[in-house]
Amino acid sequence: LGGTFERSAPVAWPSVAANIVAPLRAGGFAVSIYGFELQPAGSLVDGVRSCAPVLSLARGTPIGEYDSLIQAEADAAAPASLLKPDLFFCDSPYARRTHVPLGNNCSINVVRQLFSESRVARFLEANAGRFDVAVALQADYFVATPIDMRDVGAAMGGDQGGRFVYLSDANDAFGFTNGFYLGPPRAVAAVMGRLDAAAAGQLDTSRDYERLLKSAFELLGIERRVSRLAVFKVRANCGVHWQGIGNPCPRTRREKRHHRCLRRNRFDHVLDGSVAAVMRVQQVHRALVDLLRGRGNCACGPRIDAGPVLAAAAAAANASGGGALSARCSEVRECWMADVALARGTMAFG
């Protein structure tokens, strides 16, 4: 696990335990958990105050090995070559709409993400011999469906010399969706440790963060495979974002080229793409939005019981059949707009 745990880990962790850790243990794996935390140390996170600089995820989380760094120290070490405002589409209207309202600096956010992933990569590289499979994800991910044990088995088998990594395809944009990685430990470490290559100008920074990740796969000669894991981002302000589905529709010509909303069915990557699967995962999303409604801070304060949402997630795991969705997003408006209406005021895009 990596990133800013104080963002929403107290909410997100139970879903990781239920849908990542539990299936792995049920499959006979001994699971070790490493966490790297980028600590805000009093800075605002998603526009709300952060907690004291302590391991917020430790509340009920069996992290075996842990490392951290104060966010300001990571910012001070950020490569100047990656802080230009015209990189990663940080000068686009979309970036300004999604980052500025939360008080975020787009370029700094990109480098923080790269830095956190590089520290997880360092651990994996140093300890690759201890593990058969690596599963890495952001600490603010609410995992709505169980990990696919067939993907885990393939990763453990290490076919093609272990030069492949499973990713989600929920929000590919110009490249590959980041935030979830599953594969042989050294392959996962290689793609997560792309900060130095990006700073040296070896990767494509001219488009978005997803294109940067894709160019790392290309540079390293690693195959990207697709995992059908459904995840939602939960922000510190309790905003819930279903990547790829919850993206705002594009407003400019440049954004229309960038976002999948008008290019392909937004639901075809949800589990098996069936109507039943989509509707059940939407119910998990709705349950999570309901749970967090009216809460202004998902990092501090009383612990939030995610039990009802996990129950909905368990039902989603049994989704099958119902016929394939071939329609574009506008044709499933009835079911999706109900979720948007429920989420309005709490959904944070980005």
Secondary structure, 3 states (H helix, E strand, C coil): CEECHHHCHHHHHHHHHHHHHHHHHHCCCCCCCEEEEEECCCCCECCECCCCCCCHHHCCCCCCEEEEEEHHHHHHCCCHHHCCCCCCCCCCHHHHHHHHHHCCCHHHHHHHHHHHHHHHHHHHHHHHHHCCCEEEEECCEEECCCCCHHHHHHHHHCHHHHCEEEECCCCCCCCCCCCEEEECHHHHHHHHCCHHHHHCCCCCCCCCHHHHHHHHHHHHCCEEEECCCCEEEECCCCCEECCCCCCCCCCCHHHHHHCHHHCCCCCCCCCCCEHHHHHHHHHHHHHHHHHHCCCCCCCCCCCCCCHHHHHHHHHHCCCCCCCECCCCHHHHHHHHHHHHHHHCCCCCCC
